[in-house]
Amino acid sequence: MKSIDYLKELTKFEHRGSATKNERQAAEYILQELKRMGYKAEKRTFKTTRDNLYMLPLQVGVLLFICGFFSLMYGGPLEIAAFLHSLFAISLLLLEVSGKPVETSIMPRHLSQNVFTSFDESRSKRIIVSAHYDTQKGSIMFHPKIVDKLSAIYNISYIGFGLIPIGILFNIFNLVIASAILRIGLIIVFANIIFMAICEVTGRYTQGANDNGTGVALTLALANYYINHKDKFPDNVDMVFLFTGSEETGERGMKNFIREYRKKLSKETKFIILDNLGTGKVTYLEGEGMIFYKRAGKMLLDIAEEMAKGRDGKVQKMKNLLLPTDALPAMDAGFDAIAFLAKDEKGRLGNYHWHTDTIENVDTQLLSYEEEFFKEYLVKVAERLN
């Protein structure tokens, strides 16, 4: 089957929301497809929270607002406790964007799962090709008239969050400027709370054809290609195909995979992440992380750069994304990883987390091109690793 055939099957689901019944059904579809190809495949379940994209900043914002408001209005001997609580809130946010496998949300947990082909322990080196199959809620945050301003929105929010502990600290030392800093911080944080609450309440799951039906479809097509063309790959390189759940809630699927299998993976293991590949140009990221930046694996970057030459501008590179991909937890664990997406020249993802993310808006010619591109890329990475 071609990638477009897998994509048609995946988009029969109304959505594949993180840790929902639909996500579990999509996982079962992927598992059965891998078994039909001839793989020994596994499904590993885990518990995770939902909607962290909206709920975690909301939780952090509420805690910071309470701390800042208490300091501004009351002060006194408990102000040190308010300062420490504000640092705790900031640390939750920093942990979330670091890629570390630490749960940062207090919300209820639900069942999610990863699906992957079994490891071949007889092979000394390993490449893991991965795509997440869950979908995000489309909300006002990703409205076409707002999405290009997301970077500014996030930066302003981070400034507001940071002003709260700074203002409390200044207040402890009775500095005159403390009141002004706290008031500005509280205004920004309150606006962020309202914005995130609206996004959470009004958000509705998207079909997720591009994000990330395309990555899953391509990974399934590559799995099908590999099992039928193993003669093209070195004998000592194990190729694993991994499909993660709950990526949209903060890479929870990949974080759980890393936590469970980190000790079984040599440091030579390479992760190749396929995500949002339905419109634009093939784009490889030089690194991951908006706050803590980690560079992609050198060998993986070198091969991507070599393949980009002479392709009539169909392949481009960019520094990173505003929000991380599944490559970040792998990088944080010390593995070489690279993420591939499809973006336009200005760095936009097609129909990003919006209700137009349907199969009708996927560039099928691009999908066919990518299928051949990644077949060649995998062979080159395996040969170089060998």
Summary of the structure (lengths in Angstrom):
residues: 386
radius of gyration: 21.8
end to end distance: 28.5
largest distance: 72.9
contacts: 1408
relative contact order: 0.18
helix: 52%
strand: 17%
